[in-house]
């Protein structure tokens, strides 16, 4: 070949494939080694730019270390978004170069979906007569083999067809694929599993597959049978999440199985894998819905009718040991009996012996109604209705559900109370079933004989749930929840020292998810309405967090650390939860990488990078005049074509004209041969808003106008989509390698990330070597790229087109992620979520808040991620055209702040784009926006705090009492918290909200006793205040002896200005109460001569203290008047007193600034003492204490 190189005085060897970019690759490999040696588990993100050998470094690490002493017992996983990007073949080459090819076969395994393996290999194995007749005669084999043959024939034909014929073949292919994947492959696999049952253990089964000719074909068809024997694995993220069916043992998911414990897991295209996980979570949630009330009734019926097996109701030896050590823990029988009490209460309260049926409005309106539940319940009902009444009709024996504008009374409860109560029952059942399953597994383990298969926790769960006579559908719904869904494990409750773990306070969407209820009426159940629950409890973050706590995770991507909760994992959340397990690269490794990177890009000054903004003037005539150089006939002709093709769809016409303009620039530039045009949508033939045939017409007109010889539009343009992607990619790469001029059109989704598009440089090409990357294949990058402004970064909620269920859930996740970070307020976020549900049900009423999410940093950064990855497609090699052209939609430069990424290590191509972008960007820093984000986050954190408080109060256990006491101590010691404290333990952010500076106070407003909306303002503009003045802390410190008491216990004697501060619920519900308890106890014991005792566990928090004689004491920090006179409050006090079996409650306000008399009510059962300390006199109220003693109120 006759390449023309621009001489950079580089060593000859680099063009013979003898060296790689060794310095940079060694630096990356060393960083990986340092992480693996310094951390047992954790997460390390390595985000070097595209083209700098990240994958090569990983493979080199594998070959270097698979048999190293410190790594030889570890399994190594390589996981990425698409299986076609798996570098298993490259790893084989690495092993071969080291003379270890046999070890590759011994230790390495690529795992694909079973159905894919069957399509690839079944027919060849059959034709080679490797599958014995005993199998091939089975009907299951015949059905599967027939479909496999048809599918492969269809796929071969499809490559040759176009138009309607191809559409028909696509339908046939889809039908065959569905039959194989959903039915036939599974049925055939059961035949094999049945055949292998003659061998008792997995080890025996595997031995026969490996050595017995009658079974060896099984390992060829299903390589996953060898999983336990291998050490290095390659698979897609979908496979990693969904499950590994090995045939010789039960199916399991890699991410929650012990096979990944202590493993090294490389996640390639790290940020993109989040979307793959989210897809699977959404699919699973939509498939795994349940008739919610039907599930309640099934469990309730079993509790009333079943006499459970002794093996279920008796403690295992291990469980009994635990029970002996924890006297308040419940044994299995007590757990089941407690189920009955919990379910009875809800059953009786809501008359659940009657069916529930939605009442028609008389107008024939059958609109769908939904209830959405995240931190709160939100109704999405027809018309302006916001509530559900329940009318129990004793005569009709029916519960009528009525959608109404009227809020139900607290006594009536209504539909939301019904759902909340049923949810509480089923959550209690799920937690209890988990404990029963653990106990049952321990039973099986204790009875296990040598050689028996392992009895898994999953087996135990299914066995336990079956005993409650649940249907397969109900078990399928409950099993993943019981396995770990909403249940907090012991390790989340206590830290390594046995103290309160702040992880317990995680109430984020990442940990708790969300759910919605769909009210369905159907002729098949016309006497009752189904309330279908769609539950989405998982998140990609939760899965990654779980993995990072048990394995070493290395995330690899050019944009792995880009901060966007729409286009990446929430890194802030992961860092907060993992703390020191979120690995920060040591400075020495950073410096080594940066120096290697600078060396790597040093020769980029030998090429010219041109960034060309592409504008649209809104004047079609002017644009066409520029395109056709003023040719009036062409201007008129194509103006009419544009008008017909786009029919006032301006955005599509604008995008199309921009593509025509860059295509023209490419056509007229003889120095460039390859152009990658990336758009949001793929072109179509003779239809749609991006018609490639119309683009061909423009190309031919331009070619003819400018007299360019040997070029035609249909040869110039090449469109590539995901269908037959590999074949199409191979074709255009071959054409480019031959020196053809090609304008390749595709979309961001198709080739915008992770795709290798480099091609072998034509023999007559003028190329520049910009680094010493491996030149073995002499591959070069595209010369030019066009970047359309990325759109559809969020799901488009369009009332005209409606929205599918998958996109509804994706949109809800997106809004929840943005609300979690405070980038969207809960008010706006919930408004657009309701819009999405209305759109889903075919409605048209919208809140007007649709544009708010697009103003967020996460959406801006998601666009940047898309662009960085896209530009990376022309940065795969070190061989370049002397001139590189980056054409960019000018609105990218004006609307997106590209400078956000300028401090990152960037490909020089993108760095030049950032440089130009700083000139065009219209935005500016907005400090008020930053404060608004903090206030949004603070309001959300306050709601979570109230949820935690309610949850702790709902069921006092040893753990919840410990938590409550620990929270009291934390609040008393640190009502504010320094940034240094938070940096030492980032999980404090689960309890304390962050302010825009060092503060001691803020203002807020709240609804529904802190259970509804909580708005926070740091400027003091709202009516309620959080400050030390609100509790008279300065005055309290003047009480003799109190300041010394506080200093002794480490309690705060004032609010120190800090950046982190307690939320309103923590301040009002915990700090105030704890402050009153400590001060009141001190004064009474010091001045009244009594001894107050802690409340016993069974009556915890009914009152503050007891005197052990039937008298109970509650302290208050009321600012002005006493509130206990309200009848409702009195009733509550008396109910609590009766529950304790007490004779008297003494309610004591700590301080007052004027005189007031002691009051007695309800025959002396409630005593109200207005003060112990007089603010106006600044002294202890000795006269009132004397009266307390004289009257014997505490006796």
TAGI-V726859 format. One record per residue. PSI is psi in whole degrees, 0 to 359 (999 if undefined). Layout:
psi=<PSI:PSI>
This chain:
psi=<156:71:145:109:144:120:124:16:44:151:138:328:329:339:5:11:19:339:156:186:77:320:311:316:321:322:316:318:321:323:320:315:316:320:312:329:336:345:134:319:167:184:128:124:124:107:71:153:163:139:4:25:29:312:319:317:320:314:321:320:316:313:323:326:357:332:12:146:319:348:353:342:3:143:148:129:141:116:137:178:314:137:335:346:5:130:39:324:322:323:321:318:320:314:316:320:333:3:29:36:325:325:328:311:329:322:342:147:130:127:125:172:141:320:321:320:321:315:321:320:339:312:320:320:323:314:332:0:36:339:123:154:330:336:315:341:347:144:326:321:315:316:312:314:320:316:321:315:315:314:315:325:315:316:322:318:324:328:339:352:162:167:220:320:319:322:318:315:322:319:317:319:315:320:316:318:315:317:317:310:319:338:299:318:318:320:319:321:324:327:316:316:321:319:326:354:342:341:127:320:159:324:318:319:315:322:317:323:321:327:338:120:330:341:355:327:334:317:329:321:321:80:340:345:337:11:312:339:346:167:339:125:144:132:163:161:325:314:319:324:317:314:149:112:104:354:322:354:169:150:144:159:136:321:334:23:155:347:335:2:128:15:166:120:113:124:103:153:52:305:327:335:339:320:324:317:318:321:314:321:318:315:314:317:320:327:330:49:168:147:105:311:328:321:317:311:323:316:317:316:320:321:331:335:340:145:102:150:148:327:334:325:353:150:140:171:317:318:321:322:317:316:323:329:339:93:334:354:150:140:169:319:320:326:314:319:323:326:312:315:317:314:323:318:314:320:315:318:321:18:54:5:344:149:157:133:129:138:128:149:0:352:0:14:117:36:148:146:139:153:126:139:114:257:338:171:139:130:141:86:168:148:222:12:143:352:166:120:148:119:109:114:99:325:313:351:56:141:116:128:119:121:127:165:345:131:127:151:160:326:316:323:302:187:321:322:322:309:320:320:317:319:317:318:312:326:318:318:317:315:316:320:326:315:318:323:319:315:317:321:319:320:311:321:321:334:2:138:155:133:346:150:151:138:113:161:325:319:316:318:312:320:316:313:325:326:343:14:39:151:167:321:317:322:319:324:315:329:310:330:313:325:340:359:279:1:126:127:163:323:338:340:326:145:187:341:7:9:171:128:131:346:333:333:7:107:28:164:333:327:325:340:206:174:162:154:132:120:115:125:140:144:335:345:60:345:358:153:138:138:97:128:127:114:126:88:344:169:155:323:319:319:314:322:315:315:318:341:349:355:173:114:126:110:128:126:154:340:30:327:13:130:97:124:359:322:10:169:154:97:327:317:313:318:320:318:325:334:240:354:352:101:126:123:131:152:324:322:320:313:320:317:317:320:317:322:316:319:322:324:9:329:9:345:355:354:159:121:118:121:119:105:139:116:165:128:358:357:103:319:316:320:315:327:321:318:317:19:38:7:109:320:315:321:312:316:312:341:319:319:319:319:318:317:326:345:58:14:85:318:320:321:319:314:319:316:323:319:318:319:318:327:318:315:321:315:320:352:104:344:356:146:338:134:127:113:111:126:174:326:154:147:155:165:121:28:169:185:10:80:113:334:321:322:322:320:315:316:313:321:319:316:315:317:319:6:38:127:149:21:133:151:316:334:330:317:137:117:135:129:190:341:125:39:311:319:318:318:314:323:312:331:320:317:318:322:336:357:9:152:120:134:95:123:130:191:163:320:328:309:8:346:136:1:141:114:6:157:159:128:132:156:332:15:143:117:155:133:113:354:181:34:156:122:18:319:2:45:141:167:167:151:327:156:146:135:108:151:122:131:183:35:331:156:134:112:98:115:335:321:343:188:139:162:317:317:329:310:321:318:318:314:314:315:322:321:316:322:323:322:356:6:336:135:156:326:311:320:314:326:315:334:318:321:317:320:321:317:319:325:5:13:178:4:126:154:343:9:10:326:344:314:334:351:3:157:324:321:318:313:331:320:318:319:315:318:319:315:322:312:331:339:338:21:32:335:180:8:125:159:148:331:126:131:126:103:134:133:123:335:340:316:327:331:336:135:93:341:345:329:8:341:354:163:114:148:139:329:314:326:323:323:319:317:315:322:326:335:325:337:131:340:173:159:140:99:325:326:320:319:320:321:316:319:321:314:322:318:319:318:324:319:318:320:319:325:319:314:314:319:318:321:334:326:97:118:176:317:313:326:316:318:314:315:320:322:317:314:317:315:318:322:324:76:335:161:139:158:328:318:318:322:329:328:95:342:352:336:351:346:323:141:151:134:164:2:187:119:165:358:161:174:158:169:152:160:151:41:48:7:350:256:135:113:137:136:129:353:3:15:353:159:323:147:148:114:168:335:328:335:9:43:322:317:322:322:346:348:127:127:343:316:317:321:315:318:324:318:358:19:149:129:352:165:111:133:123:168:347:140:155:149:163:315:321:321:312:320:338:304:310:313:316:320:314:320:312:313:315:316:316:313:313:315:326:321:340:351:30:165:119:142:150:149:140:155:322:342:20:133:6:320:171:313:164:153:2:8:22:359:132:146:135:129:144:155:55:139:321:266:162:142:354:348:340:136:321:319:319:317:318:318:317:323:317:321:319:322:324:348:29:164:337:145:131:113:120:119:134:315:155:155:14:169:146:151:153:139:152:141:167:53:38:7:339:119:130:118:120:338:157:339:134:114:320:327:348:50:160:138:75:328:323:327:322:320:323:315:321:320:349:32:333:9:999>
